[in-house]
């Protein structure tokens, strides 16, 4: 059995009390013979959706093994307004740590995402056992396409699984995978993190990330693509935190305890 990971109750949402390096190590140390488990990386946008009661998110987060705080803004506002310290564990950082420190060339890796990642991972990190399935656009609404993803995971068992198809596709796929009894390994819902790691998409410079301004960097790089995400889909987290400080409800009305995952 793997060690139990302590959690921090952040406005009703249990956040794993570990940073990126600790999360990567836990994923790498987990016995590959254990049943399938998955990791989610809630940022401000995800938390707003959870607070809105979106069923897909609620069920996915209840089943997750680890919930990592992937938001500098959330982390800083929580400290300033609530006096609460959340460890920062950005999904892109966890992915890079796994690739640089833990995943060996002969480790099995399965990816649901862009087909180009197979050759890119081989070239950049020397990985020799990578299987990639690229589902069609809108597959989340296509039962057959979702089933094909799950069958691919079953046909390509791997110690490390990257769900690189964005949200909420990754979270829904992870939850459905957890419902099966023929899968193993650890899946990470990490958005575009693999694209950053292999150089397909340029990530913010380290000094920008250290200052907690990676979101601003992406907004400047792609203002049209990120405007809605930042100002409409993510900004309400500030009101949610302030509302909780004033005695109102938080992200979830009652903390959803993590399921027992071996």
Secondary structure as UniProt FT lines:
FT   STRAND          7..10
FT   TURN            11..12
FT   STRAND          13..16
FT   HELIX           20..29
FT   TURN            32..33
FT   STRAND          37..40
FT   HELIX           44..51
FT   TURN            52..53
FT   HELIX           55..63
FT   STRAND          66..67
FT   HELIX           72..77
FT   HELIX           78..82
FT   HELIX           91..97
FT   HELIX           98..102
FT   TURN            105..106
FT   STRAND          109..112
FT   TURN            115..116
FT   HELIX           117..125
FT   STRAND          130..133
FT   TURN            137..138
FT   HELIX           139..141
FT   HELIX           143..155
FT   STRAND          160..163
FT   TURN            167..168
FT   HELIX           169..179
FT   STRAND          186..189
FT   TURN            191..192
FT   HELIX           193..198
FT   HELIX           206..210
FT   TURN            211..212
FT   HELIX           214..221
FT   HELIX           223..228
FT   HELIX           229..234
FT   HELIX           236..245
FT   TURN            246..247
//
